[in-house]
Structure formats: structure tokens, C-alpha cells
Amino acid sequence: MNYHLISIFPEFFQGPLSCGLMGRAVDRGLISYSLINPRDFARDKHRSVDDRPYGGGPGMVMSLDPLIQAVESIPDPGRVLVLSPGGRLFDQTMARELAAEEDLTLVCGRYEGIDARFQQFVPSETVSIGDFVLNGGESGALCLMEAISRLQPSFMGSADSPLEESFSSGLFDHPHYTRPADYKGTMVPEVLLSGDHRKISRWRREQALLATAAFRPDLLAETLLGPEDYSFLQRTSRTKAGRNLYLGLVHYPVLDKRNKTTAVSLTNMDIHDIARVSCSYGLGGFYVITPLQDQQELARTLVKHWREGAGKKANPDRVRAMESVEIAADLRESLTRIEDRCGRPPKLVATSARGQGSMTWKDLRTVLYKEPVFLLLGTGYGLAPEVIQGVNEVLPPLRAGSPYNHLSVRTAAAVTVDRILGEGG
Ligand SMILES: C[S@@+](CC[C@H](N)C(=O)[O-])C[C@H]1O[C@@H](n2cnc3c(N)ncnc32)[C@H](O)[C@@H]1O
């Protein structure tokens, strides 16, 4: 693999490319690299490689000409990758794809980035190494080089090593331990000392599943799992974030179609479907909130039918879902019950089809790892303003950018919970 590095700081690469496995790979001729400094192609006496941005604003922009000439000076540039926070996110799949190339040119930006017309002159792709901003593309280029070079045959001593690492099977790697087995009273997991290789390999797989489910459920959703994996996850999948989330289906005070505050009747389907969502995602609980006595009675009859009555015989599976349903007269009552269970008051978060929201989905996910949240869903035409004004935060509307976003409350509940706790989050 031949890397061509375009950078105004070629000295940046010398240390990292001369030590460890990378240094050895260079010495053995497994990888080679050349350094091309755009400054060598600058035409003015100051050897400038940047200029002020058109349209104003802070910082400087890398000029086209020295960069284009730098690329043109490479006899076989191969695929040209421009490091940029706004590019395709680099991952193990891309590393594998690039490992099959013979030549790669990595263009390292500096300042505010590169003149956007570069791509019109040099067929190239932009690559980001993460959702953060660095001073320049050099450290990103080194990340790419290491990840790609590790996949070259014989780069590492053992040909198996890259196959066992994080992401190779779509999951994180399992935890590793070495001697001593007992460090100041903290022991290595017993199974690793058992000598039972089948058990060890199952345990490692389960640890990888747990770590991936906890931090990157999106990876789990993209990985083909086996029946043993699913049965393990089913036994362990109730996450802390899920347990901390409570749903409240508010029937009063909500708005009617004339924007007047009103009380709305219960809907059988809402209760069933939201109870099933609550159960599927392992939530702390689901409160049906109505001050109307006859509606509370109706809700109790409905829930009893499925938990204890004929419904239980007809569909035993529904019992579990209906077990999460609680009936409360108002917000205060449901809040007190959640507080009794959690030992602290939950954060109150409202949902709305209108407005902008005050917290992002990611913010809410972070809160759920630490404290309970009571998420309110409005029936009718949504939660009344007095409810919205009394909450701690409001989530952004679902499909806010769409000309039509009037979802049923049970659909909104499912989409909202999946966005917060689902594999895509
Ligand atoms: C200060 S950054 C420019 C940031 C740019 N103005 C922005 O906000 O997206 C300078 C250079 O660092 C490199 N860089 C910074 N963060 C990066 C990242 N996350 N991935 C890849 N390259 C990055 C790019 O080459 C970029 O042109």
C-alpha cells in the first residue's frame, strides 16, 4: 500500500510512522508513504497556501492551485481522500474497502478548510474521522493509515488478530484480561480461568453483545445475530435508560380542534398499543391520566379484562403488556407514584407536534442514563399550554420538516420511544 500525504506539516508524520507496527511495516516495505507539501507549489514569494474567505468571516481558506498541483505531481495518486469533518464517516467497513487499493492520496486541510472547487478539478471523496473538529487533517490521515494498514496481510504477527477485533463481526471486542488473576482482590472473571473453550467463547460473545447494546445499539441493529445471541439479549436487554422512562397519556388538560382546553375520552387502542410499546422497550411504566371518574372506571375494566378476565385466557401474551398500565386522576398523582418508586422526582418532558422543542433526542438519552423521566403525550389536539409551561423540557416535534405531521398519539408514542431507546438511536 502506497500512501501519498499532502500536508503543509509533513514533519507531523515522522514520529507516528517510524514506531511500533507502522514503523515495522514501513521498514519491511509492506507500506510506503511520500510527503507532498503544497507550499512547494506556491507561486508567490511568501509561498502562500491560503487566503481570505469570499463572503467574509473568520479564518483563512486553503487555496486551490498549490493543492491541485500537489496532487498532479503524484504519478499514481489512486483514490484521493480529502479529510474533512463534513465527509463520509470513516469506519471499519471503509477501512476494509480502502485496504484493497494499491495507492491512496490523503489531502490534509488546515485553517477553515479547502476551497470547495477542489473536487471539480480533482476527482476525490471527503472523509471524516468523527463528529468533532481538529486543527488539521494530519491526525485523521494517520487514523486512516493505521486502520487500513492493519488489514494488510502479514501486517500483524497473527493473521487472526484483525478478525477478532472490534467491528470485525459488527460488534465491539470482548474485554481482555492478563496476569495477575487476582489484582488487589479484584479477580479476573472465573470463566476465563476454567479452561472450557466453548464456555469462554460464549462468554466473550455475550460481553461483546452487552457492551455494544449499552453504547452502540445502532451497531447491533446492523449485525446479523444468531438464535443464541437473541436469547441472551432477551434475558438482559432491559436497560437502565428504558427502566428510567415513564410514559403519561394525558386526557386532560388537552386542546380540542378549536384550540380550547378540554378532556378527551379514552381510546381502547391507545391503551393497548402504548402498553405494548412500554413492554417491548422495557419502560418503567405507563400512566393513563384522566380526571373523569367514568373514564377511570372504563380504563380499570379494560385493564382487568386483559390482566385477569376473559382476555387473559384468549391472549395470555397481552397480560404482560397490560401489567405496565396504571391509571391516575392527574399529573400530580402520577408524578407522586413515580417519585415513590424511584426515590426522586422524575424530569417532566412534554411532546408536541408544534414548536421547536428545548432539548434534543440525544440530550434526553443522556438524562435517562442518570435519572427518571416522565414523558407526556397529549390526546386530542395535543397537551394544553398550561401543561407545556409546567414541564422541564419539550422534545422537538416528530417530522417537523414535513408539511404534514399529524400522527395518532399511539404512533407518536412508538416513534418517540424508538427514537430514544431503539437501535437507531
Ligand atoms: C479547523 S478544521 C476546519 C473545520 C471546518 N471549518 C468545519 O467547521 O467543518 C481544519 C481541517 O482539519 C481537518 N479536520 C478537522 N476535523 C476533522 C474530522 N473530524 N475529520 C477529518 N478531518 C478533520 C480537515 O482537513 C479540515 O479541513
Ligand as a Chemical Component Dictionary entry (heavy atoms), coordinates in Angstrom:
data_LIG
# 
_chem_comp.id                   LIG 
_chem_comp.type                 NON-POLYMER 
_chem_comp.pdbx_formal_charge   0 
_chem_comp.three_letter_code    LIG 
# 
loop_
_chem_comp_atom.comp_id 
_chem_comp_atom.atom_id 
_chem_comp_atom.alt_atom_id 
_chem_comp_atom.type_symbol 
_chem_comp_atom.charge 
_chem_comp_atom.model_Cartn_x 
_chem_comp_atom.model_Cartn_y 
_chem_comp_atom.model_Cartn_z 
_chem_comp_atom.pdbx_ordinal 
LIG C1  C1  C 0  -10.206 23.521 11.697 1  
LIG S1  S1  S 1  -10.626 22.255 10.566 2  
LIG C2  C2  C 0  -11.839 23.024 9.569  3  
LIG C3  C3  C 0  -13.191 22.929 10.174 4  
LIG C4  C4  C 0  -14.296 23.428 9.255  5  
LIG N1  N1  N 0  -14.312 24.846 9.170  6  
LIG C5  C5  C 0  -15.614 22.955 9.834  7  
LIG O1  O1  O 0  -16.151 23.583 10.743 8  
LIG O2  O2  O -1 -16.099 21.875 9.391  9  
LIG C6  C6  C 0  -9.236  22.184 9.510  10 
LIG C7  C7  C 0  -9.053  20.847 8.828  11 
LIG O3  O3  O 0  -8.910  19.820 9.789  12 
LIG C8  C8  C 0  -9.330  18.588 9.245  13 
LIG N2  N2  N 0  -10.334 18.019 10.142 14 
LIG C9  C9  C 0  -10.833 18.589 11.256 15 
LIG N3  N3  N 0  -11.703 17.782 11.870 16 
LIG C10 C10 C 0  -11.769 16.662 11.156 17 
LIG C11 C11 C 0  -12.519 15.453 11.264 18 
LIG N4  N4  N 0  -13.381 15.247 12.258 19 
LIG N5  N5  N 0  -12.345 14.504 10.317 20 
LIG C12 C12 C 0  -11.490 14.695 9.285  21 
LIG N6  N6  N 0  -10.770 15.818 9.127  22 
LIG C13 C13 C 0  -10.894 16.793 10.041 23 
LIG C14 C14 C 0  -9.858  18.880 7.857  24 
LIG O4  O4  O 0  -8.859  18.561 6.918  25 
LIG C15 C15 C 0  -10.146 20.373 7.916  26 
LIG O5  O5  O 0  -10.065 20.955 6.629  27 
# 
loop_
_chem_comp_bond.comp_id 
_chem_comp_bond.atom_id_1 
_chem_comp_bond.atom_id_2 
_chem_comp_bond.value_order 
_chem_comp_bond.pdbx_ordinal 
LIG C1  S1  SING 1  
LIG S1  C2  SING 2  
LIG S1  C6  SING 3  
LIG C2  C3  SING 4  
LIG C3  C4  SING 5  
LIG C4  N1  SING 6  
LIG C4  C5  SING 7  
LIG C5  O1  DOUB 8  
LIG C5  O2  SING 9  
LIG C6  C7  SING 10 
LIG C7  O3  SING 11 
LIG C7  C15 SING 12 
LIG O3  C8  SING 13 
LIG C8  N2  SING 14 
LIG C8  C14 SING 15 
LIG N2  C9  SING 16 
LIG N2  C13 SING 17 
LIG C9  N3  DOUB 18 
LIG N3  C10 SING 19 
LIG C10 C11 SING 20 
LIG C10 C13 DOUB 21 
LIG C11 N4  SING 22 
LIG C11 N5  DOUB 23 
LIG N5  C12 SING 24 
LIG C12 N6  DOUB 25 
LIG N6  C13 SING 26 
LIG C14 O4  SING 27 
LIG C14 C15 SING 28 
LIG C15 O5  SING 29 
# 
